[in-house]
Amino acid sequence: MSIARQGVIMGSVRVRVMSCKDTIRLICEYLEGKLAPPVAREMLNHIDRCKNCGVVLEAAQRILEAYFDREAEPPRPSQQVA
C-alpha cells in the first residue's frame, strides 16, 4: 500500500507527515500487527499529535476486544442450535 504524505518544511529539513486519512486506513493493519515498524512509528507519531485519530484507534481497539471476548464465551443455552 502506498502512503501519500505531505511534506512539511522544518528549518532546512523536509519532514514527512502522515495524514489523518492515511492513519485511519492503516489502523486495522496496525492492530493486526501487519505494519512495518517504520510505518507503525509514523502512524503512532501522528496519533500522538492528533486527538481525532487517537479516538478512532481507541474505538477500533475496543471493538476488537469486545468481538474477541464475545467469541471466546461459550454460547448460552438459548443460543445453541439443536
NUSE-67236 format. One record per atom (N, C-alpha, C, O): residue in one letter; atom name; y, z, x. Coordinates in pm, 1 decimal, padded with zeros to 6 digits. Layout:
N
<code: a; site: CA; c2: Y; c3: Z; c1: X>;
...
! end
This chain:
82
<code: m; site: N; c2: -00117.8; c3: 00000.0; c1: 00085.4>;
<code: m; site: CA; c2: 00000.0; c3: 00000.0; c1: 00000.0>;
<code: m; site: C; c2: 00122.6; c3: 00000.0; c1: 00088.9>;
<code: m; site: O; c2: 00133.7; c3: 00081.9; c1: 00180.1>;
<code: s; site: N; c2: 00212.8; c3: -00089.5; c1: 00063.4>;
<code: s; site: CA; c2: 00333.6; c3: -00089.3; c1: 00144.1>;
<code: s; site: C; c2: 00438.5; c3: -00002.0; c1: 00076.2>;
<code: s; site: O; c2: 00451.9; c3: -00001.9; c1: -00046.2>;
<code: i; site: N; c2: 00510.5; c3: 00070.2; c1: 00156.1>;
<code: i; site: CA; c2: 00611.5; c3: 00161.8; c1: 00105.2>;
<code: i; site: C; c2: 00748.5; c3: 00103.2; c1: 00135.8>;
<code: i; site: O; c2: 00783.4; c3: 00080.7; c1: 00251.7>;
<code: a; site: N; c2: 00825.1; c3: 00079.0; c1: 00031.1>;
<code: a; site: CA; c2: 00962.5; c3: 00032.7; c1: 00050.8>;
<code: a; site: C; c2: 01046.0; c3: 00154.3; c1: 00087.8>;
<code: a; site: O; c2: 01042.2; c3: 00256.1; c1: 00018.7>;
<code: r; site: N; c2: 01119.7; c3: 00144.4; c1: 00194.2>;
<code: r; site: CA; c2: 01200.3; c3: 00257.3; c1: 00239.6>;
<code: r; site: C; c2: 01343.9; c3: 00215.8; c1: 00254.7>;
<code: r; site: O; c2: 01374.9; c3: 00101.1; c1: 00286.8>;
<code: q; site: N; c2: 01429.7; c3: 00309.9; c1: 00231.5>;
<code: q; site: CA; c2: 01572.0; c3: 00288.1; c1: 00251.4>;
<code: q; site: C; c2: 01606.1; c3: 00334.6; c1: 00392.4>;
<code: q; site: O; c2: 01548.8; c3: 00431.7; c1: 00441.8>;
<code: g; site: N; c2: 01697.7; c3: 00266.6; c1: 00455.9>;
<code: g; site: CA; c2: 01743.2; c3: 00311.5; c1: 00585.9>;
<code: g; site: C; c2: 01869.7; c3: 00393.1; c1: 00572.4>;
<code: g; site: O; c2: 01960.5; c3: 00356.0; c1: 00498.1>;
<code: v; site: N; c2: 01876.1; c3: 00502.1; c1: 00642.4>;
<code: v; site: CA; c2: 01994.7; c3: 00587.3; c1: 00641.9>;
<code: v; site: C; c2: 02040.4; c3: 00600.5; c1: 00786.4>;
<code: v; site: O; c2: 01959.6; c3: 00627.6; c1: 00875.2>;
<code: i; site: N; c2: 02168.1; c3: 00581.7; c1: 00809.6>;
<code: i; site: CA; c2: 02222.0; c3: 00594.7; c1: 00944.4>;
<code: i; site: C; c2: 02267.5; c3: 00738.7; c1: 00965.6>;
<code: i; site: O; c2: 02353.8; c3: 00789.0; c1: 00893.6>;
<code: m; site: N; c2: 02208.8; c3: 00804.2; c1: 01065.0>;
<code: m; site: CA; c2: 02248.6; c3: 00940.2; c1: 01102.0>;
<code: m; site: C; c2: 02289.1; c3: 00934.9; c1: 01248.9>;
<code: m; site: O; c2: 02204.3; c3: 00928.8; c1: 01337.8>;
<code: g; site: N; c2: 02419.6; c3: 00937.3; c1: 01272.7>;
<code: g; site: CA; c2: 02468.1; c3: 00918.2; c1: 01408.9>;
<code: g; site: C; c2: 02438.6; c3: 00775.3; c1: 01449.4>;
<code: g; site: O; c2: 02477.8; c3: 00681.8; c1: 01379.5>;
<code: s; site: N; c2: 02370.5; c3: 00756.8; c1: 01560.8>;
<code: s; site: CA; c2: 02335.3; c3: 00622.4; c1: 01605.3>;
<code: s; site: C; c2: 02188.6; c3: 00591.3; c1: 01578.8>;
<code: s; site: O; c2: 02136.4; c3: 00491.1; c1: 01627.7>;
<code: v; site: N; c2: 02121.5; c3: 00677.7; c1: 01500.8>;
<code: v; site: CA; c2: 01978.3; c3: 00661.0; c1: 01474.0>;
<code: v; site: C; c2: 01958.4; c3: 00622.7; c1: 01327.3>;
<code: v; site: O; c2: 02016.3; c3: 00683.6; c1: 01237.3>;
<code: r; site: N; c2: 01876.6; c3: 00522.1; c1: 01305.7>;
<code: r; site: CA; c2: 01841.6; c3: 00482.0; c1: 01168.5>;
<code: r; site: C; c2: 01715.9; c3: 00558.6; c1: 01129.0>;
<code: r; site: O; c2: 01612.3; c3: 00547.0; c1: 01194.5>;
<code: v; site: N; c2: 01725.3; c3: 00637.0; c1: 01021.9>;
<code: v; site: CA; c2: 01614.8; c3: 00719.9; c1: 00975.5>;
<code: v; site: C; c2: 01562.1; c3: 00661.0; c1: 00845.3>;
<code: v; site: O; c2: 01640.3; c3: 00624.5; c1: 00757.5>;
<code: r; site: N; c2: 01431.9; c3: 00651.5; c1: 00832.3>;
<code: r; site: CA; c2: 01371.7; c3: 00600.8; c1: 00709.9>;
<code: r; site: C; c2: 01358.1; c3: 00714.5; c1: 00609.6>;
<code: r; site: O; c2: 01318.8; c3: 00825.8; c1: 00644.4>;
<code: v; site: N; c2: 01391.4; c3: 00684.4; c1: 00484.9>;
<code: v; site: CA; c2: 01385.8; c3: 00783.9; c1: 00379.1>;
<code: v; site: C; c2: 01299.5; c3: 00729.4; c1: 00266.1>;
<code: v; site: O; c2: 01323.0; c3: 00618.9; c1: 00217.1>;
<code: m; site: N; c2: 01199.8; c3: 00806.8; c1: 00225.0>;
<code: m; site: CA; c2: 01115.1; c3: 00765.7; c1: 00114.7>;
<code: m; site: C; c2: 01190.7; c3: 00786.0; c1: -00016.3>;
<code: m; site: O; c2: 01257.8; c3: 00887.6; c1: -00034.6>;
<code: s; site: N; c2: 01179.8; c3: 00690.7; c1: -00106.0>;
<code: s; site: CA; c2: 01247.6; c3: 00700.3; c1: -00235.2>;
<code: s; site: C; c2: 01166.0; c3: 00786.3; c1: -00331.8>;
<code: s; site: O; c2: 01048.5; c3: 00814.2; c1: -00307.7>;
<code: c; site: N; c2: 01229.3; c3: 00827.2; c1: -00440.1>;
<code: c; site: CA; c2: 01159.1; c3: 00902.3; c1: -00545.2>;
<code: c; site: C; c2: 01046.0; c3: 00817.8; c1: -00603.6>;
<code: c; site: O; c2: 00936.0; c3: 00867.8; c1: -00627.2>;
<code: k; site: N; c2: 01073.4; c3: 00691.7; c1: -00626.2>;
<code: k; site: CA; c2: 00971.9; c3: 00602.3; c1: -00683.0>;
<code: k; site: C; c2: 00849.2; c3: 00594.5; c1: -00592.7>;
<code: k; site: O; c2: 00736.1; c3: 00601.5; c1: -00640.9>;
<code: d; site: N; c2: 00870.9; c3: 00580.1; c1: -00462.5>;
<code: d; site: CA; c2: 00759.4; c3: 00577.0; c1: -00367.4>;
<code: d; site: C; c2: 00682.8; c3: 00708.7; c1: -00369.2>;
<code: d; site: O; c2: 00559.7; c3: 00710.2; c1: -00367.8>;
<code: t; site: N; c2: 00757.0; c3: 00819.0; c1: -00372.2>;
<code: t; site: CA; c2: 00695.6; c3: 00951.4; c1: -00369.4>;
<code: t; site: C; c2: 00606.5; c3: 00971.0; c1: -00491.2>;
<code: t; site: O; c2: 00492.3; c3: 01015.0; c1: -00477.7>;
<code: i; site: N; c2: 00656.7; c3: 00939.1; c1: -00608.8>;
<code: i; site: CA; c2: 00580.1; c3: 00956.5; c1: -00732.3>;
<code: i; site: C; c2: 00453.2; c3: 00872.5; c1: -00728.0>;
<code: i; site: O; c2: 00347.4; c3: 00917.8; c1: -00771.7>;
<code: r; site: N; c2: 00462.6; c3: 00752.0; c1: -00676.4>;
<code: r; site: CA; c2: 00344.6; c3: 00664.8; c1: -00667.1>;
<code: r; site: C; c2: 00237.7; c3: 00720.8; c1: -00573.0>;
<code: r; site: O; c2: 00119.1; c3: 00692.3; c1: -00589.7>;
<code: l; site: N; c2: 00279.1; c3: 00799.2; c1: -00475.4>;
<code: l; site: CA; c2: 00185.7; c3: 00849.6; c1: -00374.6>;
<code: l; site: C; c2: 00126.8; c3: 00987.6; c1: -00406.4>;
<code: l; site: O; c2: 00033.7; c3: 01031.2; c1: -00338.8>;
<code: i; site: N; c2: 00178.3; c3: 01055.7; c1: -00506.0>;
<code: i; site: CA; c2: 00136.1; c3: 01193.6; c1: -00531.7>;
<code: i; site: C; c2: -00014.3; c3: 01204.4; c1: -00557.2>;
<code: i; site: O; c2: -00078.6; c3: 01293.3; c1: -00501.4>;
<code: c; site: N; c2: -00071.7; c3: 01117.8; c1: -00638.8>;
<code: c; site: CA; c2: -00216.0; c3: 01126.4; c1: -00666.5>;
<code: c; site: C; c2: -00298.0; c3: 01104.5; c1: -00539.8>;
<code: c; site: O; c2: -00395.0; c3: 01176.0; c1: -00514.8>;
<code: e; site: N; c2: -00258.7; c3: 01006.1; c1: -00460.6>;
<code: e; site: CA; c2: -00330.4; c3: 00982.0; c1: -00335.1>;
<code: e; site: C; c2: -00318.7; c3: 01102.9; c1: -00242.6>;
<code: e; site: O; c2: -00414.7; c3: 01138.5; c1: -00174.2>;
<code: y; site: N; c2: -00201.5; c3: 01165.8; c1: -00240.6>;
<code: y; site: CA; c2: -00181.9; c3: 01286.0; c1: -00159.8>;
<code: y; site: C; c2: -00275.1; c3: 01397.5; c1: -00206.1>;
<code: y; site: O; c2: -00340.6; c3: 01461.8; c1: -00124.2>;
<code: l; site: N; c2: -00281.3; c3: 01420.4; c1: -00336.8>;
<code: l; site: CA; c2: -00364.8; c3: 01527.3; c1: -00389.9>;
<code: l; site: C; c2: -00513.3; c3: 01500.4; c1: -00368.9>;
<code: l; site: O; c2: -00593.1; c3: 01594.1; c1: -00363.5>;
<code: e; site: N; c2: -00550.9; c3: 01373.6; c1: -00357.0>;
<code: e; site: CA; c2: -00689.3; c3: 01336.8; c1: -00329.3>;
<code: e; site: C; c2: -00720.0; c3: 01336.8; c1: -00179.2>;
<code: e; site: O; c2: -00834.2; c3: 01314.5; c1: -00139.0>;
<code: g; site: N; c2: -00617.7; c3: 01361.8; c1: -00096.5>;
<code: g; site: CA; c2: -00637.3; c3: 01363.5; c1: 00048.1>;
<code: g; site: C; c2: -00653.6; c3: 01224.8; c1: 00108.6>;
<code: g; site: O; c2: -00713.9; c3: 01210.5; c1: 00215.0>;
<code: k; site: N; c2: -00601.4; c3: 01123.8; c1: 00042.9>;
<code: k; site: CA; c2: -00619.5; c3: 00985.5; c1: 00088.0>;
<code: k; site: C; c2: -00502.8; c3: 00929.7; c1: 00168.8>;
<code: k; site: O; c2: -00510.9; c3: 00816.9; c1: 00217.4>;
<code: l; site: N; c2: -00394.9; c3: 01005.6; c1: 00184.2>;
<code: l; site: CA; c2: -00279.4; c3: 00954.5; c1: 00258.9>;
<code: l; site: C; c2: -00295.8; c3: 00977.7; c1: 00407.9>;
<code: l; site: O; c2: -00349.3; c3: 01079.9; c1: 00450.9>;
<code: a; site: N; c2: -00249.4; c3: 00882.1; c1: 00485.5>;
<code: a; site: CA; c2: -00244.7; c3: 00900.6; c1: 00630.0>;
<code: a; site: C; c2: -00146.9; c3: 01014.7; c1: 00659.5>;
<code: a; site: O; c2: -00045.9; c3: 01027.8; c1: 00590.4>;
<code: p; site: N; c2: -00174.8; c3: 01097.1; c1: 00760.4>;
<code: p; site: CA; c2: -00087.5; c3: 01211.4; c1: 00790.1>;
<code: p; site: C; c2: 00061.0; c3: 01178.4; c1: 00802.0>;
<code: p; site: O; c2: 00142.7; c3: 01253.8; c1: 00749.1>;
<code: p; site: N; c2: 00100.6; c3: 01069.0; c1: 00869.0>;
<code: p; site: CA; c2: 00244.4; c3: 01041.4; c1: 00876.5>;
<code: p; site: C; c2: 00307.2; c3: 01013.3; c1: 00739.6>;
<code: p; site: O; c2: 00421.1; c3: 01052.7; c1: 00714.6>;
<code: v; site: N; c2: 00233.9; c3: 00945.8; c1: 00651.5>;
<code: v; site: CA; c2: 00285.9; c3: 00916.1; c1: 00518.1>;
<code: v; site: C; c2: 00293.4; c3: 01045.4; c1: 00436.7>;
<code: v; site: O; c2: 00390.9; c3: 01068.2; c1: 00365.2>;
<code: a; site: N; c2: 00190.5; c3: 01129.9; c1: 00447.5>;
<code: a; site: CA; c2: 00191.3; c3: 01258.3; c1: 00376.1>;
<code: a; site: C; c2: 00309.7; c3: 01343.9; c1: 00421.5>;
<code: a; site: O; c2: 00376.0; c3: 01406.7; c1: 00339.0>;
<code: r; site: N; c2: 00336.4; c3: 01346.6; c1: 00552.3>;
<code: r; site: CA; c2: 00450.4; c3: 01423.4; c1: 00604.2>;
<code: r; site: C; c2: 00582.0; c3: 01370.6; c1: 00548.8>;
<code: r; site: O; c2: 00669.1; c3: 01447.7; c1: 00508.6>;
<code: e; site: N; c2: 00595.4; c3: 01237.9; c1: 00547.3>;
<code: e; site: CA; c2: 00718.3; c3: 01177.7; c1: 00497.0>;
<code: e; site: C; c2: 00735.7; c3: 01209.9; c1: 00347.8>;
<code: e; site: O; c2: 00846.4; c3: 01239.3; c1: 00302.7>;
<code: m; site: N; c2: 00626.5; c3: 01204.0; c1: 00272.6>;
<code: m; site: CA; c2: 00632.3; c3: 01235.9; c1: 00130.2>;
<code: m; site: C; c2: 00671.3; c3: 01383.3; c1: 00110.0>;
<code: m; site: O; c2: 00755.6; c3: 01413.9; c1: 00025.7>;
<code: l; site: N; c2: 00610.2; c3: 01474.0; c1: 00187.1>;
<code: l; site: CA; c2: 00642.6; c3: 01616.8; c1: 00174.7>;
<code: l; site: C; c2: 00786.4; c3: 01645.1; c1: 00217.4>;
<code: l; site: O; c2: 00852.1; c3: 01731.9; c1: 00159.9>;
<code: n; site: N; c2: 00835.3; c3: 01572.7; c1: 00317.4>;
<code: n; site: CA; c2: 00976.1; c3: 01587.7; c1: 00356.5>;
<code: n; site: C; c2: 01067.7; c3: 01549.4; c1: 00241.1>;
<code: n; site: O; c2: 01168.3; c3: 01615.6; c1: 00215.4>;
<code: h; site: N; c2: 01031.7; c3: 01442.2; c1: 00172.2>;
<code: h; site: CA; c2: 01112.0; c3: 01401.2; c1: 00056.3>;
<code: h; site: C; c2: 01107.6; c3: 01509.8; c1: -00051.3>;
<code: h; site: O; c2: 01210.9; c3: 01545.1; c1: -00108.3>;
<code: i; site: N; c2: 00989.7; c3: 01562.0; c1: -00078.7>;
<code: i; site: CA; c2: 00973.6; c3: 01663.8; c1: -00182.6>;
<code: i; site: C; c2: 01050.9; c3: 01790.7; c1: -00147.0>;
<code: i; site: O; c2: 01103.6; c3: 01858.0; c1: -00235.5>;
<code: d; site: N; c2: 01057.8; c3: 01823.4; c1: -00018.6>;
<code: d; site: CA; c2: 01136.8; c3: 01940.0; c1: 00023.7>;
<code: d; site: C; c2: 01284.9; c3: 01923.2; c1: -00010.4>;
<code: d; site: O; c2: 01354.6; c3: 02021.9; c1: -00034.2>;
<code: r; site: N; c2: 01333.0; c3: 01798.9; c1: -00012.9>;
<code: r; site: CA; c2: 01474.2; c3: 01771.8; c1: -00039.7>;
<code: r; site: C; c2: 01501.8; c3: 01736.0; c1: -00185.3>;
<code: r; site: O; c2: 01617.4; c3: 01736.2; c1: -00227.9>;
<code: c; site: N; c2: 01397.9; c3: 01705.4; c1: -00261.9>;
<code: c; site: CA; c2: 01416.8; c3: 01652.2; c1: -00396.7>;
<code: c; site: C; c2: 01347.0; c3: 01741.6; c1: -00499.9>;
<code: c; site: O; c2: 01224.5; c3: 01741.7; c1: -00511.7>;
<code: k; site: N; c2: 01426.6; c3: 01815.9; c1: -00572.5>;
<code: k; site: CA; c2: 01372.4; c3: 01908.9; c1: -00672.5>;
<code: k; site: C; c2: 01289.5; c3: 01835.4; c1: -00778.2>;
<code: k; site: O; c2: 01183.0; c3: 01883.7; c1: -00816.7>;
<code: n; site: N; c2: 01335.6; c3: 01721.5; c1: -00825.0>;
<code: n; site: CA; c2: 01265.2; c3: 01648.1; c1: -00930.2>;
<code: n; site: C; c2: 01125.5; c3: 01605.2; c1: -00885.8>;
<code: n; site: O; c2: 01029.4; c3: 01619.6; c1: -00961.4>;
<code: c; site: N; c2: 01113.7; c3: 01553.7; c1: -00765.8>;
<code: c; site: CA; c2: 00981.8; c3: 01512.5; c1: -00716.2>;
<code: c; site: C; c2: 00892.2; c3: 01634.2; c1: -00694.0>;
<code: c; site: O; c2: 00770.7; c3: 01626.2; c1: -00712.3>;
<code: g; site: N; c2: 00951.6; c3: 01745.8; c1: -00654.8>;
<code: g; site: CA; c2: 00874.5; c3: 01869.6; c1: -00640.4>;
<code: g; site: C; c2: 00815.3; c3: 01913.3; c1: -00773.4>;
<code: g; site: O; c2: 00701.8; c3: 01960.6; c1: -00778.9>;
<code: v; site: N; c2: 00892.3; c3: 01897.5; c1: -00880.6>;
<code: v; site: CA; c2: 00843.4; c3: 01931.9; c1: -01014.6>;
<code: v; site: C; c2: 00725.9; c3: 01841.1; c1: -01052.5>;
<code: v; site: O; c2: 00627.8; c3: 01887.9; c1: -01110.2>;
<code: v; site: N; c2: 00735.5; c3: 01712.7; c1: -01020.6>;
<code: v; site: CA; c2: 00627.4; c3: 01619.3; c1: -01052.0>;
<code: v; site: C; c2: 00501.0; c3: 01656.4; c1: -00974.3>;
<code: v; site: O; c2: 00391.3; c3: 01654.4; c1: -01030.1>;
<code: l; site: N; c2: 00515.4; c3: 01690.4; c1: -00845.8>;
<code: l; site: CA; c2: 00399.4; c3: 01730.5; c1: -00765.6>;
<code: l; site: C; c2: 00334.3; c3: 01855.5; c1: -00823.7>;
<code: l; site: O; c2: 00212.1; c3: 01860.9; c1: -00837.1>;
<code: e; site: N; c2: 00414.0; c3: 01955.4; c1: -00858.2>;
<code: e; site: CA; c2: 00359.2; c3: 02079.0; c1: -00915.3>;
<code: e; site: C; c2: 00288.0; c3: 02051.8; c1: -01047.6>;
<code: e; site: O; c2: 00181.8; c3: 02108.5; c1: -01073.1>;
<code: a; site: N; c2: 00344.4; c3: 01967.0; c1: -01131.0>;
<code: a; site: CA; c2: 00281.8; c3: 01933.3; c1: -01259.1>;
<code: a; site: C; c2: 00148.3; c3: 01862.2; c1: -01237.3>;
<code: a; site: O; c2: 00050.0; c3: 01892.1; c1: -01305.1>;
<code: a; site: N; c2: 00145.0; c3: 01769.2; c1: -01143.8>;
<code: a; site: CA; c2: 00020.9; c3: 01697.3; c1: -01114.6>;
<code: a; site: C; c2: -00085.1; c3: 01793.6; c1: -01062.0>;
<code: a; site: O; c2: -00202.1; c3: 01782.3; c1: -01098.4>;
<code: q; site: N; c2: -00045.6; c3: 01888.1; c1: -00976.9>;
<code: q; site: CA; c2: -00139.9; c3: 01986.9; c1: -00925.5>;
<code: q; site: C; c2: -00196.2; c3: 02071.9; c1: -01039.8>;
<code: q; site: O; c2: -00316.6; c3: 02097.1; c1: -01044.5>;
<code: r; site: N; c2: -00110.4; c3: 02115.7; c1: -01131.1>;
<code: r; site: CA; c2: -00155.9; c3: 02198.6; c1: -01244.3>;
<code: r; site: C; c2: -00250.4; c3: 02120.1; c1: -01335.1>;
<code: r; site: O; c2: -00350.4; c3: 02174.5; c1: -01382.2>;
<code: i; site: N; c2: -00219.9; c3: 01994.4; c1: -01359.8>;
<code: i; site: CA; c2: -00305.8; c3: 01911.8; c1: -01445.1>;
<code: i; site: C; c2: -00443.9; c3: 01897.3; c1: -01382.1>;
<code: i; site: O; c2: -00545.1; c3: 01914.3; c1: -01450.1>;
<code: l; site: N; c2: -00448.7; c3: 01866.3; c1: -01253.5>;
<code: l; site: CA; c2: -00578.4; c3: 01850.4; c1: -01187.1>;
<code: l; site: C; c2: -00655.6; c3: 01981.4; c1: -01183.2>;
<code: l; site: O; c2: -00776.9; c3: 01982.2; c1: -01204.0>;
<code: e; site: N; c2: -00586.5; c3: 02092.7; c1: -01156.6>;
<code: e; site: CA; c2: -00653.7; c3: 02222.3; c1: -01155.8>;
<code: e; site: C; c2: -00711.6; c3: 02253.4; c1: -01293.6>;
<code: e; site: O; c2: -00825.5; c3: 02299.2; c1: -01303.7>;
<code: a; site: N; c2: -00635.5; c3: 02229.4; c1: -01398.7>;
<code: a; site: CA; c2: -00683.3; c3: 02255.1; c1: -01534.7>;
<code: a; site: C; c2: -00802.3; c3: 02165.6; c1: -01566.6>;
<code: a; site: O; c2: -00899.8; c3: 02211.7; c1: -01626.0>;
<code: y; site: N; c2: -00796.0; c3: 02040.1; c1: -01528.6>;
<code: y; site: CA; c2: -00905.5; c3: 01946.8; c1: -01555.0>;
<code: y; site: C; c2: -01032.9; c3: 01990.5; c1: -01484.1>;
<code: y; site: O; c2: -01139.5; c3: 01996.3; c1: -01545.4>;
<code: f; site: N; c2: -01022.2; c3: 02021.2; c1: -01355.5>;
<code: f; site: CA; c2: -01142.0; c3: 02056.8; c1: -01280.2>;
<code: f; site: C; c2: -01193.7; c3: 02194.9; c1: -01317.5>;
<code: f; site: O; c2: -01314.5; c3: 02218.4; c1: -01312.1>;
<code: d; site: N; c2: -01106.0; c3: 02286.3; c1: -01355.0>;
<code: d; site: CA; c2: -01151.4; c3: 02417.2; c1: -01403.3>;
<code: d; site: C; c2: -01227.1; c3: 02400.3; c1: -01534.0>;
<code: d; site: O; c2: -01331.7; c3: 02462.3; c1: -01553.5>;
<code: r; site: N; c2: -01176.0; c3: 02317.9; c1: -01622.8>;
<code: r; site: CA; c2: -01241.2; c3: 02294.8; c1: -01752.4>;
<code: r; site: C; c2: -01373.8; c3: 02222.9; c1: -01732.4>;
<code: r; site: O; c2: -01470.7; c3: 02250.9; c1: -01802.9>;
<code: e; site: N; c2: -01379.1; c3: 02130.9; c1: -01637.6>;
<code: e; site: CA; c2: -01501.0; c3: 02055.1; c1: -01612.0>;
<code: e; site: C; c2: -01612.4; c3: 02146.7; c1: -01562.7>;
<code: e; site: O; c2: -01729.8; c3: 02120.7; c1: -01589.3>;
<code: a; site: N; c2: -01577.1; c3: 02253.9; c1: -01491.1>;
<code: a; site: CA; c2: -01675.4; c3: 02344.3; c1: -01434.7>;
<code: a; site: C; c2: -01731.6; c3: 02441.6; c1: -01539.0>;
<code: a; site: O; c2: -01838.2; c3: 02499.6; c1: -01518.2>;
<code: e; site: N; c2: -01661.4; c3: 02459.6; c1: -01649.7>;
<code: e; site: CA; c2: -01707.0; c3: 02552.6; c1: -01753.3>;
<code: e; site: C; c2: -01824.3; c3: 02491.4; c1: -01829.8>;
<code: e; site: O; c2: -01824.2; c3: 02371.7; c1: -01858.4>;
<code: p; site: N; c2: -01925.4; c3: 02574.4; c1: -01863.3>;
<code: p; site: CA; c2: -02035.2; c3: 02522.1; c1: -01945.4>;
<code: p; site: C; c2: -01985.0; c3: 02495.8; c1: -02087.2>;
<code: p; site: O; c2: -01893.8; c3: 02564.0; c1: -02133.9>;
<code: p; site: N; c2: -02042.8; c3: 02399.2; c1: -02155.0>;
<code: p; site: CA; c2: -01996.3; c3: 02371.1; c1: -02291.1>;
<code: p; site: C; c2: -02024.5; c3: 02489.1; c1: -02385.0>;
<code: p; site: O; c2: -02124.7; c3: 02559.1; c1: -02370.4>;
<code: r; site: N; c2: -01936.0; c3: 02509.2; c1: -02479.6>;
<code: r; site: CA; c2: -01956.5; c3: 02612.4; c1: -02580.3>;
<code: r; site: C; c2: -02064.6; c3: 02565.6; c1: -02677.5>;
<code: r; site: O; c2: -02084.4; c3: 02445.3; c1: -02694.1>;
<code: p; site: N; c2: -02134.6; c3: 02658.8; c1: -02741.9>;
<code: p; site: CA; c2: -02241.1; c3: 02618.8; c1: -02835.5>;
<code: p; site: C; c2: -02195.1; c3: 02517.7; c1: -02939.2>;
<code: p; site: O; c2: -02271.9; c3: 02428.3; c1: -02974.8>;
<code: s; site: N; c2: -02072.6; c3: 02528.7; c1: -02988.6>;
<code: s; site: CA; c2: -02023.4; c3: 02436.0; c1: -03090.3>;
<code: s; site: C; c2: -01997.2; c3: 02297.1; c1: -03032.4>;
<code: s; site: O; c2: -01983.6; c3: 02200.6; c1: -03107.6>;
<code: q; site: N; c2: -01990.1; c3: 02285.7; c1: -02898.1>;
<code: q; site: CA; c2: -01962.8; c3: 02156.2; c1: -02834.1>;
<code: q; site: C; c2: -02090.0; c3: 02086.7; c1: -02787.9>;
<code: q; site: O; c2: -02085.7; c3: 01969.6; c1: -02750.3>;
<code: q; site: N; c2: -02202.5; c3: 02155.9; c1: -02789.9>;
<code: q; site: CA; c2: -02327.5; c3: 02096.8; c1: -02741.0>;
<code: q; site: C; c2: -02378.9; c3: 01994.4; c1: -02841.1>;
<code: q; site: O; c2: -02370.4; c3: 02012.8; c1: -02962.5>;
<code: v; site: N; c2: -02431.8; c3: 01887.2; c1: -02786.8>;
<code: v; site: CA; c2: -02486.8; c3: 01780.7; c1: -02870.2>;
<code: v; site: C; c2: -02634.5; c3: 01808.5; c1: -02889.1>;
<code: v; site: O; c2: -02704.9; c3: 01840.7; c1: -02793.4>;
<code: a; site: N; c2: -02681.3; c3: 01796.3; c1: -03011.1>;
<code: a; site: CA; c2: -02822.6; c3: 01823.9; c1: -03041.1>;
<code: a; site: C; c2: -02910.4; c3: 01710.0; c1: -03002.7>;
<code: a; site: O; c2: -03031.9; c3: 01716.7; c1: -03021.2>;
! end
